[in-house]
Amino acid sequence: MVSTGDRSAKIRTYNYPQNRITDHRINLTLYNLTEFVNGDIQEMIDSLQFAENAERLKEGGLS
C-alpha cells in the first residue's frame, strides 16, 4: 500500500522547535524530543502497550 503522505496519514510528528513528539494513533504528546531521539523511548513504549492492551480488552480479551 502506498501512502499519500498527507497530514491525516501521519503516525508520529516530531516538532524540534517545541521539543515535542506526538503519536497520533494514541493522542500522546511528550515534551522530551531530544531525549527521545537519543534513545530514551520507554515512556512512549509503555503508552503504546497500554493503549494496545486497552483496545484488546475492548475487543473481547487479551491473547
C-alpha positions in Angstrom: 0.0 0.0 0.0 1.3 3.4 -0.9 0.5 6.4 1.3 -0.2 9.8 0.0 1.8 11.3 2.8 -0.8 13.8 3.7 -1.1 15.0 7.3 -4.0 12.7 8.2 -1.9 9.6 7.5 0.9 10.5 9.9 1.6 8.2 12.8 4.0 10.5 14.7 5.1 14.1 14.5 8.4 15.5 15.6 8.5 19.2 16.4 12.0 20.3 17.2 11.4 24.0 18.0 9.0 23.0 20.8 10.9 19.8 21.8 7.7 17.9 21.2 6.8 14.5 19.9 3.2 13.4 19.2 1.9 10.0 18.5 -1.3 10.5 16.6 -2.5 6.9 17.0 -3.0 7.3 20.8 -3.1 11.1 21.0 0.0 11.2 23.2 2.2 14.3 23.3 5.6 14.3 25.1 7.9 17.2 25.6 11.2 15.4 25.6 12.1 15.1 21.9 15.8 15.5 22.5 15.9 12.6 24.9 13.6 10.5 22.6 15.9 10.7 19.6 18.8 9.9 21.9 17.1 6.6 22.8 15.0 7.3 25.9 11.8 5.9 24.4 10.5 3.9 27.3 7.6 6.3 28.1 6.4 6.0 24.5 6.6 2.2 24.5 4.7 2.0 27.8 2.0 4.3 26.5 1.7 2.3 23.2 1.5 -1.0 25.1 -1.2 0.4 27.5 -3.3 1.6 24.5 -2.9 -1.8 22.8 -4.0 -3.7 25.9 -7.0 -1.3 26.4 -8.0 -1.9 22.8 -7.7 -5.7 23.1 -9.9 -5.6 26.3 -12.5 -3.6 24.4 -12.5 -6.2 21.6 -13.0 -9.1 24.0 -9.9 -10.1 25.8 -6.1 -10.3 25.8 -4.4 -13.1 23.9 
